[in-house]
Amino acid sequence: FQMHPVLKAFVCGSISGTCSTLLFQPLDLLKTRLQTLQPAANGSSRAGMVTLLFRVVRTESLLGLWKGVSPSFARCIPGVGIYFSTLYMMKQKFLVDRSPTALESVFLGATARAVSGICMLPVTVVKTRYESGRFGYGSVYGALKNIYQTEGARGMFSGLTATLLRDAPFSGIYLMFYTQTKKLTPQGKAEHWSQLDPVLMPFLNFGCGIFAGILASLATQPADVVKTHMQLSPQKYRRTSQAFAFIYKDFGLVGFFRGGVPRALRRTLMAAMAWTVYEQMMEKMGLKS
């Protein structure tokens, strides 16, 4: 049985998504909670990431940090697979044996992420609600059924614009920085990859990934805050512009960067790890990523 290269890319992507999701789920939970903390009347109770971490462990146990991991899996395993296989397909079609330019990287990353984001959005809505601790859903399937019955298709796809505004640029900017940074490393300059110690390869890939992730996270943080608010209160925020205005009024400019630290940490580490695992696996399968 010979597996199709696109399917191989899907499998490699799914496995890398599983590893990174399990490891960094607590950071995602903290990000969602930080973004949705209500401002205190006197403004005194500004909880930081560490305070919140201890509060969750104290009130919901250590495993409480992994709340929302089942919808995270339901989203990331096929989602990362769809992303990498779309990317692989597009590279095969448009870039025959050459690496993409900076602008092509932005386009490739953004398009692959948009495809995967639209496919997985209903599960993303469920994940955000699980993590907020405000909804008592029994299972991912039960939650999807409930949202569809009570809010219709609109509820299933709430925050679509904000999600695409966040994810497509993130992946585009990330892929651009990642491919450009890799060109600066010894492996990028080496005509033959054999000149570089193979043991160092994953570390180099990971380093490039970290750098790309930090820059891409900062650029897309405001859209992430808007998306969280829209998915948790679809009745209150009907349009993206409305959510922007409300957040600005309630929290000021700072509000758009709430939860930025755990998100940047998680997105950066997850993306770096996903790419590192993906590239190592593709190489083992004899395919060029």
N, C-alpha and C positions, 0 to 999 in steps of 0.2 A: 504493500500500500504506500504510494508516494503522495506525501502531503503537498498541497499547492503552496507556493511561497507566500501568498497573501494570508493563507490560513496559519502558516508557520509564524508570520509576523503577529497575527492575532493571538496565538498561544503564548508567544514570548511576552507580548504586551500584557496579557491577562495575568501571567505569573508574576511579572514585575509589579503590576498593580496590587496584587494580593499581598506581597511582602510589605510594600510601602504603606498600604492602608492600615494593616494590623499594627505596625510600629507607631504610626503617627496620628491615630484616631484621637487620643486625648487632646492633642493640640487643636484639632478641629472643633471638638466639644467646647473647649475654653474660648475659642474665637467666637463661636455662636453665642455663648453666654455673655461674653464681654460686650458684644455689639448690641445686645438686647437688654442690658441692665438699665433699669429706669433711673433717670436723674433724681437724686434726693432733693427735697424741698430746700434744704439749707446748703445743698451741694457738698456736704461733708463726707458722705460715704462713697468715695471713689475707690472701688475695689480694683486692685492690680491683678495681674495674671497669677502671681504666686498665692495671694490671699484667696483668690477664687479656686485655685487648685486644691488648697487645704480644705476649703468649705465643701467642695464636691466630695472629697474623700471622707470628710467627717460625716456629712449628712447622707451620702448615697453609697458609701463604701468605695474601696479602691477600684472595683469593677465598674463603678458608676462613671469612671472616666472613659470607658469604652461603650457608653450608651450611644446607640446610633451606629454601632459597628456593622450590624446586619444590613441596614439599608446602604451603608458605605460600601460593603462588599457587593451588594446587588447592583450598585452603581459603578464601582471602580473596576470590577473584574471584566464585565463586558465593555464598559466605557473606555478603559485604557486599551483594551484589545481593539475596539473599533478605531480609536485614535491612531494607534501604531499601524494597523493594517491599511487604513485610508492613506496615511502618510506614505507608507511603502508603495501602495498602488500609484499614487500621484508621482512619486519620485521615479518609478519605473516608466511611467508614461511620458513625463515632461523632461526629466533630467537623465538622459542616457549617459551613464558613466562620467558624470562630473558633479562637483559639489555645488549646492545652490548659492547664488549671490545673496547679499544681505536682504534685499527686497523680496527675492523669491522665498527665502526662509520665512519671512513674516507672512507671506501669502499662504505657503504650505502649512505652517503651524496653525494659523488662524482658521483655515478651511477645514483641516482635519478635526480641530477642536469643536468647530461649529456643528459638524456632522454628528460627532459623538455627544455633544451637549444637548442637541435637540432630541436625539434618540433616548437619552437617559434623564431628561428633565423631570418627569413625574416621580422618579425614584429620588432625585435630588430634593424635591419638595418634601417628601416623606423624611429624608435624612435630616434636613434642617429642623423640621418639627420635632422629631425624636430628640435631637440634641438640645433643643431649647428647654426641655423638661416641662413644657406647658400642655402637651398633648398626651393622652394615655392610650396610644395605639398598641394593640396586642401583637401584630405582626406586620411585615412589609405589605403582604397581600391584603390583609384586613384594612390597613391604612389607605392603600390605593383605592380599594373598593369604597371605603367611607368618603374619601375626598371626591371621588367621581359621583357618588350618590348625592352628596350635600352641596358640592360646589360646581359639578359638571366639568367639562373639558377645560374650562377657563382656570379652575382651581388646580388641575393637574399640571397646567403649564404656566402657573403664576410666576412672575419674575423672569420670564423668558428673555425679554429685552435686556434686563440688567445682567442676567447670566451670560448672554452672548457678549455684552459690552465688557464683561469681566474676563470671561474665559478665552474668547477669540484673540483679543489683544495680548493676554498673558502668554498664550501658547506661541503666538506670532513673535512677540518680543523675545520670549524665552529661546525659541529655536534660532532666532537671528543671533542673539548674544552667544548661545551655545556653539553654533557652527563657526562663528567668527573667532571666538576665544580658542576653539580647538585648532584653528588654523595657525594660531600664534605659538602653540605648544610644540615641543620637539617632534611629537608624532605627526603633527600637521605638516611640519616642514620636511620630515623624512620622506624621501621618495619611496623607500621600502620600509614597511612597518616593522620588519624584522630587526631594524637597527635599534629598536627600543625594547627594553626589558619587558616581556609580557606581564610580569607581576605588577609593574607600575601602571599599566594601562587603566585598570578600573579606578585607581586613585586619581589619575589625570582626568578621566571622564567625570568623576565625581566632583573634582575641584572646579572644572569648567561649569558643571551643572549648578553648583552652589552660587557662583558668581552671577550666572545668568538669572537664576531664580530670585535673588535679592532685588535686582534691578526691575525684573518683570512684576514682582509682587507689589513694590512701591507704586508703580505706575497704575495698577489696576485695583488698589485697595478701596477707593470710594465706591466703585461699582459693586464690590462684594458686600459692603454695608447695605447699600440700597436693595440688593437682591435678598439679603437675609430678612430685612423689614417687610418686603413685599410678600415673601413666602409665608411669613408668620402671621401677617395681618392683611390678607387679600381684600377684606371688606373695606379696610381703612384706606389702603393705597391702591387705587384702580389703575393709575398710570405711573410710569417711571418718574416723570417730571414732578408729579405730586409728592412722591416719596423723597426725592431730592430736597424739595422745598421744606417738607416736614422735618427731616433730619437736620437741615441747616437751622431751622427755627428753634428746635428743641435742644440741640447739642452744639450748634455753631460749627465752624470749619473742622474743629478737632473731631467732631462726631464721625466724619467720613474716614477717619483713620483709627477708629476704635477696633480693637481686636487685631490690629496690624501686626503686632509682634508674634503672637502664636500662629497667625496665618502665614506671615513671611517665613517663619521657621518651618512650618509644616509643608507649605507649597514648595519651598526651596529644597528641603531635605527629600520630600517625596519625589519631586521631579528629578532631582539628581540621582536618587536611588533607582527610580524607574528606568531612566535612560541607561544607567550603568548596567543594571541587570539585563535590560533589553539588548544592549549592544553585545554583552558577553555571550548571551544565549544565541543571538543571531549568528555570531561568529562561529559558535560551536556547531550550528546547523549549516555552516558553510554559505551563509547569505550575507550580502553587504547591507548594513543598516543605513 
